[in-house]
Amino acid sequence: MAFDIPPAGRSSRRLVSDINVTPLVDVMLVLLIIFMIAAPMMTQGVDVDLPETTTQPLRQAADPVMITVDRSGEIYFDDIKGTREILRQQLASLAQRRGTDQAVLLRADREVPYGLVVAVMADIKDAGFNQLGMITQPSAE
């Protein structure tokens, strides 16, 4: 490495054009800590503890209609795959044949979006069925 020796009569000090990043890093760390503390306070919503099902199963007088919504959002009416439109048609047909006193059971995977489950429940209600049951998994206890 060669050293530059200034010529006689000139100062050995030069202007430094580098950016000092130490203050920048200090400011960024302070901002990071502020945002880490403030971010959880900005979330809005209600914490809900959902109940576990520990009750005994109910007895059914007749064979209920089983509607299943699997993990991918596919809808099955008594093990026959279809869409929501087909489900509405089948429920309307069933209501005309057997009446609206027929029990309908809904089985939905826990990974299915809540909106889809509510939409299927609304379709069942719109068809006129008043007896809607949800099939759940009993608690592990």
Sequence and secondary structure as in RCSB ss.txt:
>XXXX:A:sequence
MAFDIPPAGRSSRRLVSDINVTPLVDVMLVLLIIFMIAAPMMTQGVDVDLPETTTQPLRQAADPVMITVDRSGEI
YFDDIKGTREILRQQLASLAQRRGTDQAVLLRADREVPYGLVVAVMADIKDAGFNQLGMITQPSAE
>XXXX:A:secstr
       TTS S         HHHHHHHHHHHHHHHHHHHHH            S     SS  EEEEE TT  E
EETTEEE HHHHHHHHHHHHHHH TTS EEEEE TTS HHHHHHHHHHHHHTT   EEE       
